[in-house]
């Protein structure tokens, strides 16, 4: 160290700047050459354990980087899979199980009370209602249509485009498709439906899917959350919505033993945000008027499908079904839960079974929540007074 300091002091004592710079450059060059020589000699004479340590660290770093890359790729694949599953599984096999139990009357719910039995030339209709301990009233109906296939009826109920164009369902104001899966036929659709004059329109985000067993079709539609469609004050969003069918061939009423008729078992309930007792009265009064429009709409759909016009996208999606075998359906029938069907209710007893204060109270609540003028409120109170009597 003393020699280095003596050399530096000797350089600094040079009389000229040029001489000082040249001496410092020469001195720096000697130091760099010595450093490089030392590194080369040290690496050539390194111990064996140093080489092993360097190799281990290098391999661990590379393997860690590779593992991290694989984990990142696996995470991305898992995320993509979850996103796909969430879109596809808007309606799941659990919904199929529930519908099958409803069809077999083994869902464990309360008894069904028959409320209506009507018929047309090519159609017969029956309807039942039950009131669960919690939730809105539930409805079950059986319609039999002559001279039509289950496949045609399946496409008919799924075809939102024809539903709006033909106006057999005059409550539908707007529809759009939010998601669809070309593998399972699962769809998520957006509906806006028109309600009577004293209620605002209602908005739905509906998931739906069809399962097939032979020529029997289990069609599930239910309300599903869809955050990308923002909630608005009007139309009001309906969260609780369930409307599902079992469509299958049955013998014709002509008694010829041919399976030329189609049976439709419908199960429906929804909470539209009005008192349930008033909703039940509205359904009772308007149900047959709506059902009567289905039969001519179905016949018009048959004619339209026989033409050269290609089926709509909705009809195409209705034909993508998840197949299930009879063994799976039989396994669901082993459940001990059952629901009874009670004979038709007497209209007078049904009216007396509703407490008068409940009808009047519901009418007051409905009138106070609406801002539609005095005429609307007068009509509501008039209807309530009539049913109260």
C-alpha positions in Angstrom: 0.0 0.0 0.0 2.9 2.3 0.8 4.4 1.8 -2.7 1.1 2.7 -4.3 0.9 6.0 -2.3 4.6 6.8 -3.2 3.8 6.3 -6.9 0.7 8.5 -6.7 2.7 11.3 -4.9 5.4 11.0 -7.5 2.9 11.5 -10.3 1.4 14.5 -8.6 4.9 16.1 -8.3 5.3 16.2 -12.1 5.9 19.8 -13.2 3.4 19.9 -16.1 -0.3 18.9 -16.5 0.4 16.8 -19.6 3.0 14.7 -17.8 0.6 14.2 -14.8 -2.3 13.0 -17.1 0.0 10.6 -19.0 1.4 9.1 -15.8 -2.1 8.6 -14.2 -3.4 6.9 -17.4 -0.4 4.5 -17.4 -1.0 3.8 -13.7 -4.7 3.1 -14.2 -4.0 0.8 -17.1 -1.5 -1.2 -14.9 -4.2 -1.6 -12.2 -6.9 -2.9 -14.7 -4.4 -5.4 -16.2 -3.5 -6.7 -12.7 -7.2 -7.0 -11.8 -8.0 -9.1 -15.0 -4.9 -11.3 -14.5 -6.0 -11.9 -10.9 -9.5 -12.9 -11.9 -8.3 -15.3 -14.6 -5.8 -17.0 -12.2 -8.3 -17.2 -9.4 -11.0 -18.8 -11.7 -8.5 -21.4 -13.1 -7.5 -22.4 -9.5 -11.0 -22.3 -8.0 -12.0 -25.1 -5.6 -14.5 -27.8 -6.8 -17.1 -26.7 -4.3 -17.4 -23.3 -5.9 -18.3 -24.8 -9.2 -20.9 -27.0 -7.7 -22.4 -24.1 -5.8 -22.7 -21.9 -8.9 -24.3 -24.8 -10.9 -26.9 -25.4 -8.1 -27.8 -21.8 -7.9 -28.1 -21.5 -11.7 -30.3 -24.5 -12.0 -32.5 -23.5 -9.1 -33.0 -20.0 -10.6 -33.9 -21.5 -14.0 -36.2 -24.1 -12.5 -37.9 -21.5 -10.3 -38.4 -19.2 -13.3 -39.8 -22.1 -15.3 -42.1 -23.2 -12.4 -43.3 -19.6 -12.0 -44.0 -19.4 -15.8 -46.0 -22.7 -15.6 -47.9 -21.5 -12.6 -48.8 -18.3 -14.3 -49.9 -20.2 -17.4 -52.0 -22.6 -15.3 -53.5 -19.7 -13.5 -54.5 -18.1 -16.8 -56.0 -21.3 -18.1 -57.9 -21.8 -14.8 -59.3 -18.3 -15.0 -60.3 -18.8 -18.6 -62.0 -22.1 -17.7 -63.9 -20.4 -14.8 -65.0 -17.7 -17.1 -66.2 -20.2 -19.7 -67.9 -22.3 -17.0 -69.7 -19.3 -15.5 -71.1 -18.5 -18.9 -72.1 -22.0 -19.7 -73.4 -23.0 -16.3 -76.0 -20.2 -16.0 -78.4 -23.2 -15.8 -77.0 -26.4 -14.3 -78.0 -30.0 -13.8 -79.4 -29.1 -10.4 -82.1 -27.1 -12.2 -82.9 -30.2 -14.3 -83.2 -32.3 -11.1 -85.6 -29.7 -9.7 -87.8 -29.6 -12.8 -87.9 -33.4 -13.0 -89.1 -33.6 -9.4 -91.8 -31.0 -10.2 -92.9 -33.1 -13.2 -93.1 -36.3 -11.1 -94.7 -34.4 -8.1 -91.9 -35.3 -5.8 -90.4 -32.0 -4.9 -91.8 -32.0 -1.4 -93.8 -28.8 -1.8 -97.4 -28.1 -0.6 -100.5 -29.5 -2.3 -101.6 -28.2 -5.7 -105.2 -26.8 -5.9 -106.9 -27.0 -9.2 -108.1 -23.6 -10.3 -109.1 -23.9 -13.9 -110.1 -26.3 -16.7 -110.8 -25.1 -20.2 -110.6 -26.4 -23.7 -110.6 -25.3 -27.4 -111.1 -27.3 -30.6 -107.4 -28.4 -30.8 -106.3 -27.7 -27.2 -107.2 -28.6 -23.6 -105.9 -26.7 -20.5 -105.8 -27.3 -16.8 -104.2 -25.1 -14.1 -103.3 -25.5 -10.5 -101.9 -23.2 -7.8 -100.2 -23.6 -4.5 -98.9 -21.2 -1.8 -95.5 -22.1 -0.3 -94.7 -20.9 3.2 -92.2 -18.4 1.8 -92.2 -16.8 -1.7 -94.8 -16.0 -4.2 -97.6 -18.2 -5.4 -96.6 -21.1 -7.7 -98.5 -22.3 -10.7 -98.7 -25.6 -12.6 -100.5 -26.1 -15.9 -101.0 -28.9 -18.4 -101.8 -28.0 -22.0 -102.3 -30.6 -24.7 -102.1 -29.5 -28.4 -103.3 -31.7 -31.2 -101.4 -32.4 -34.4 -98.1 -30.9 -33.4 -94.7 -32.5 -32.5 -92.7 -31.8 -29.3 -89.9 -30.4 -31.4 -92.1 -27.8 -32.9 -93.5 -26.8 -29.5 -90.0 -26.6 -28.1 -88.8 -24.3 -30.8 -92.0 -22.2 -30.6 -91.6 -21.4 -26.9 -87.9 -20.6 -27.4 -88.3 -18.3 -30.4 -88.3 -14.8 -29.0 -88.1 -13.3 -32.5 -91.5 -14.9 -33.5 -92.9 -14.2 -30.0 -92.4 -10.5 -30.6 -93.3 -10.5 -34.3 -96.5 -12.6 -34.0 -97.5 -10.9 -30.7 -99.1 -14.1 -29.3 -97.3 -13.0 -26.1 -98.4 -9.4 -26.1 -96.6 -8.7 -22.9 -93.1 -8.9 -24.4 -91.8 -5.5 -25.5 -88.1 -6.1 -26.0 -85.6 -9.0 -26.1 -81.9 -9.4 -26.8 -79.4 -12.2 -26.4 -76.6 -11.6 -23.9 -74.8 -14.9 -24.0 -75.1 -18.2 -25.8 -73.1 -21.5 -25.7 -73.0 -23.4 -29.0 -72.1 -26.6 -27.1 -74.9 -26.9 -24.6 -77.4 -24.5 -26.1 -77.4 -22.4 -22.8 -78.5 -18.8 -23.4 -78.8 -15.7 -21.3 -81.4 -13.3 -22.6 -82.7 -9.8 -21.7 -86.4 -9.2 -21.6 -88.7 -6.2 -20.9 -92.4 -7.1 -20.4 -95.4 -4.9 -20.3 -97.6 -5.0 -17.2 -101.2 -3.7 -16.6 -101.8 0.1 -16.6 -101.4 0.4 -12.8 -97.9 -1.2 -12.8 -94.6 -0.2 -14.5 -92.9 -2.5 -17.0 -90.7 -5.2 -15.7 -87.2 -6.2 -16.8 -85.7 -9.7 -16.7 -82.2 -11.3 -17.2 -83.0 -15.0 -17.9 -80.8 -18.1 -18.2 -82.2 -21.0 -20.1 -81.3 -24.5 -21.3 -82.9 -27.6 -22.7 -82.3 -31.3 -21.8 -83.5 -34.2 -24.1 -84.5 -37.7 -23.2 -85.9 -39.4 -26.3 -88.6 -37.1 -27.5 -89.2 -35.6 -24.0 -87.7 -32.1 -23.5 -87.0 -30.4 -20.2 -86.8 -26.7 -20.8 -85.5 -24.6 -17.9 -85.8 -20.8 -17.8 -85.0 -18.8 -14.6 -83.8 -15.4 -13.5 -80.0 -15.1 -13.3 -77.9 -12.1 -12.1 -76.2 -10.1 -14.8 -74.2 -7.2 -13.3 -73.3 -5.7 -16.7 -76.9 -4.8 -17.2 -77.3 -1.9 -14.8 -80.5 -1.6 -12.7 -82.9 1.3 -13.4 -85.9 2.7 -11.7 -88.0 1.9 -14.7 -88.4 -0.8 -15.9 -88.1 -2.6 -12.5 -85.8 -5.6 -12.4 -87.5 -8.9 -11.5 -84.9 -11.1 -9.7 -87.1 -14.1 -8.7 -88.3 -15.7 -11.8 -88.9 -19.3 -12.7 -90.7 -20.7 -15.8 -89.9 -24.2 -17.0 -91.6 -26.8 -19.2 -91.7 -30.5 -19.8 -92.7 -31.1 -23.4 -93.5 -34.7 -24.6 -95.8 -36.6 -27.0 -99.1 -38.0 -25.9 -102.0 -39.8 -27.4 -104.5 -37.8 -29.4 -107.9 -37.1 -27.8 -109.4 -38.7 -30.9 -108.8 -42.1 -29.3 -106.9 -43.6 -32.3 -103.9 -44.5 -30.1 -101.5 -42.3 -32.1 -98.9 -40.0 -30.4 -99.9 -37.1 -32.5 -100.6 -34.7 -29.7 -98.1 -32.8 -27.5 -98.4 -32.3 -23.7 -96.8 -29.2 -22.1 -96.4 -29.2 -18.3 -95.5 -25.6 -17.2 -94.3 -24.6 -13.7 -94.1 -20.8 -13.1 -93.6 -18.3 -10.3 -92.2 -14.9 -10.0 -92.0 -11.9 -7.6 -93.0 -8.8 -9.6 -93.1 -6.6 -6.5 -96.9 -6.3 -5.9 -98.9 -7.9 -3.0 -99.3 -11.6 -3.7 -103.0 -11.7 -2.9 -103.7 -9.1 -5.5 -101.3 -10.8 -7.9 -103.3 -14.1 -7.5 -106.5 -12.3 -8.3 -105.0 -10.8 -11.4 -103.6 -14.1 -12.6 -107.0 -15.8 -12.0 -108.8 -13.1 -14.1 -106.2 -12.9 -16.9 -104.8 -16.4 -17.2 -107.2 -17.9 -19.7 -107.1 -14.8 -21.9 -103.3 -15.2 -22.3 -103.5 -19.0 -22.7 -106.1 -18.7 -25.5 -103.5 -16.7 -27.6 -100.9 -19.5 -27.5 -102.8 -22.0 -29.7 -103.3 -19.7 -32.7 -99.7 -18.5 -32.3 -98.5 -22.1 -32.4 -100.5 -22.8 -35.5 -99.0 -19.7 -37.2 -95.6 -20.9 -36.2 -96.2 -24.3 -37.8 -97.2 -22.6 -41.1 -94.1 -20.3 -40.9 -91.7 -23.2 -40.4 -93.2 -25.1 -43.4 -92.2 -22.2 -45.7 -88.7 -21.7 -47.2 -87.8 -19.1 -44.5 -84.9 -20.4 -42.5 -85.4 -20.8 -38.7 -84.4 -18.0 -36.5 -81.3 -18.1 -34.3 -83.5 -18.8 -31.3 -85.0 -21.9 -33.0 -81.5 -23.0 -33.9 -80.3 -22.7 -30.3 -83.4 -24.6 -29.1 -82.2 -27.6 -31.1 -78.9 -27.8 -29.2 -79.9 -30.0 -26.3 -78.1 -31.9 -23.5 -79.0 -35.6 -23.8 -79.9 -37.6 -20.7 -80.8 -41.3 -20.4 -83.8 -43.0 -18.8 -81.6 -44.4 -15.9 -80.8 -40.9 -14.8 -84.5 -40.0 -14.7 -85.4 -43.2 -12.8 -82.8 -42.3 -10.2 -84.7 -39.1 -9.5 -88.0 -40.9 -9.1 -86.6 -42.8 -6.0 -87.1 -39.6 -3.9 -89.7 -40.0 -1.2 -90.9 -36.4 -1.4 -94.2 -35.9 -3.0 -96.8 -33.2 -3.7 -100.5 -33.8 -3.7 -103.0 -32.4 -6.3 -106.3 -31.4 -4.8 -109.5 -31.2 -6.7 -110.9 -27.9 -8.1 -111.6 -25.2 -5.5 -115.1 -23.9 -5.2 -115.1 -20.3 -6.4 -117.2 -19.1 -3.5 -115.1 -20.8 -0.9 -112.0 -19.4 -2.5 -113.4 -15.9 -2.3 -114.4 -16.3 1.4 -111.1 -17.8 2.2 -109.3 -14.5 1.6 -109.7 -12.2 4.6 -111.4 -8.9 3.7 -108.9 -6.8 5.6 -106.1 -8.4 3.5 -107.8 -7.4 0.2 -108.6 -3.9 1.4 -105.1 -3.5 3.0 -103.4 -4.7 -0.2 -105.5 -2.3 -2.3 -104.5 0.6 0.0 -100.9 -0.3 -0.2 -101.0 -0.6 -4.0 -102.8 2.6 -4.5 -100.4 4.5 -2.2 -97.4 3.3 -4.0 -98.6 4.3 -7.4 -98.7 7.7 -8.9 -101.2 7.3 -11.7 -103.9 9.7 -10.8 -107.3 9.4 -9.0 -108.9 7.3 -11.7 -106.4 4.5 -11.3 -106.8 4.5 -7.5 -110.6 4.5 -7.8 -110.5 1.5 -10.1 -108.2 -0.4 -7.7 -110.5 0.3 -4.7 -113.5 -0.7 -6.8 -112.0 -4.1 -7.7 -110.9 -4.7 -4.1 -114.4 -3.9 -2.8 -116.0 -6.3 -5.3 -113.7 -9.2 -4.3 -114.1 -8.3 -0.6 -117.8 -8.8 -0.9 
